[in-house]
Amino acid sequence: MKNNRRKFIKNAGSLLAGPMLLPVFETLPANDVTKLLDRNKHLSAAALAKNEDFWYQISKSYTLTSEYLNLENGYYSLMSNEVLNAQIKHLKQVNESPSWHMRKVQHGQRRRVKRELAAFAGVAPEEIAILRNTTEALNILILGLELPEGSEMLYNVQDYFSMKEAIQIRAQHSSQKARQLELPLHKMSNAEIIRAYEEAITPDTKLLLLTHLINVTGQILPVRELCEMAESRGVEVIVDAAHSFAHIPFKIADLKCRYLGSSLHKWLGAPLGTGMLYIQKDQIQRVRPLIGCTAYKETDIRKFEYFGTHPAHSDLSISTALQFHQSLGSERIAARLHYLKNYWIEKVKDLPGLSVQTPTEEGRSCAIANVVVKGMPVRELEKKILADYGIHVMAIDYQGVNGLRITPHLYTLLPDLDRVVQAFRDICAK
Ligand SMILES: Cc1ncc(COP(=O)(O)O)c(C=O)c1O
């Protein structure tokens, strides 16, 4: 397969030991991305999104399996080769120097990575903690945020299942109450969504969970407007940015939220097991850490990073993931992903029996889309597309949505999407 470019070569660049064998994944160096961009600088992000030659070059930055075509990037992202190489190098460095690294090196390096991540996210380094994933970040917020006695915590059926469970658990063990809305968000306009949330808020509502980009449909919610509306009603908002961070361009400060969690192993392409918690500086003391900590002040975000010995090498590779992402640019990335999604949706949307369950207008979705075929159970559809066409996609039958989720990535090329279009043409013709 053209993308399977894995090879092992002798690595001469070790810092701490003599020559050794390390796997190195061939990649497009960051300065080649810059050269490629230089050649295309007359193009807008939307025009570059359609330049298949450019994206073919970018696709070489990834090493893919030849076993199947992966259109299920709605789970988490593979690392680019550059990030993978950095991860292997850092793993080796930490492994060679275990106690030394943890005692004398990791804290300085973590501070540097946090500065870079905070600059990218548009917040202060003192407002972010590097954690394992969104689940950890949002559980800290849902279970630890100070709330008035007897207050109501609101969420919607399309929010992520484990965040809803965390809210239910808090309700079971406190005076707080949990309430689920049943809003079919993908069928509503942004104005209807804002109105529906506004109408759902009662004087008891003090906490609202909002998912920025719904994982099951790919829909983007108007989070800033919702945060402003909620705040004007005295409701605090926790933003689940698991799928929006580094997928669609935004700065956390633009969302006007106080609390947010994201995974860095999804669209940023950082190593598996990296995530981020954001809390506005003056609110940190209102959130109790889940792991007991007296070493840091209540106002210090590091109280949430008191998790003991952990894979420190992964934190370091976040830096390389940020460089890779920024060398391409958030706007160009989002424009390409939006273009890919629209490319296949446009070709299948009018097929008999097929319905699109994702709003496809600019700004309302990006890479992820969900479709359903009448009379065809989604799990059967998933199996058929894998067995007959060699394409890995995801059947969704939870969070109030039933359909097939299809998610391209930066390494996806148009012929890949033509394969999925052909699959739907065949299936809908029967
Ligand atoms: C909307 C949303 N929130 C939270 C999560 C949890 O992310 P993680 O498993 O990285 O903690 C996911 C995972 O897909 C998600 O889609």
The ligand as a Tripos MOL2 file, in Angstrom:
@<TRIPOS>MOLECULE
LIG
   16    16     1     0     0
SMALL
NO_CHARGES

@<TRIPOS>ATOM
      1 C1        -17.6600   14.4120   23.0270 C.3       1 LIG1
      2 C2        -16.6680   13.5500   23.7410 C.ar      1 LIG1
      3 N1        -16.3840   13.8100   25.0170 N.ar      1 LIG1
      4 C3        -15.4950   13.0820   25.7030 C.ar      1 LIG1
      5 C4        -14.8540   12.0110   25.1290 C.ar      1 LIG1
      6 C5        -13.8790   11.2140   25.9300 C.3       1 LIG1
      7 O1        -12.5970   11.3630   25.3970 O.3       1 LIG1
      8 P1        -11.4110   10.4820   26.0110 P.3       1 LIG1
      9 O2        -11.7950    9.0650   25.8240 O.co2     1 LIG1
     10 O3        -10.2220   10.8880   25.2080 O.co2     1 LIG1
     11 O4        -11.3240   10.8540   27.4420 O.co2     1 LIG1
     12 C6        -15.1230   11.6920   23.8100 C.ar      1 LIG1
     13 C7        -14.4680   10.5390   23.1710 C.2       1 LIG1
     14 O5        -14.6410   10.2270   22.0240 O.2       1 LIG1
     15 C8        -16.0480   12.4720   23.0960 C.ar      1 LIG1
     16 O6        -16.3390   12.2020   21.8140 O.3       1 LIG1
@<TRIPOS>BOND
     1     1     2 1
     2     2     3 ar
     3     2    15 ar
     4     3     4 ar
     5     4     5 ar
     6     5     6 1
     7     5    12 ar
     8     6     7 1
     9     7     8 1
    10     8     9 2
    11     8    10 1
    12     8    11 1
    13    12    13 1
    14    12    15 ar
    15    13    14 2
    16    15    16 1
@<TRIPOS>SUBSTRUCTURE
     1 LIG1         1 GROUP 0 **** ****
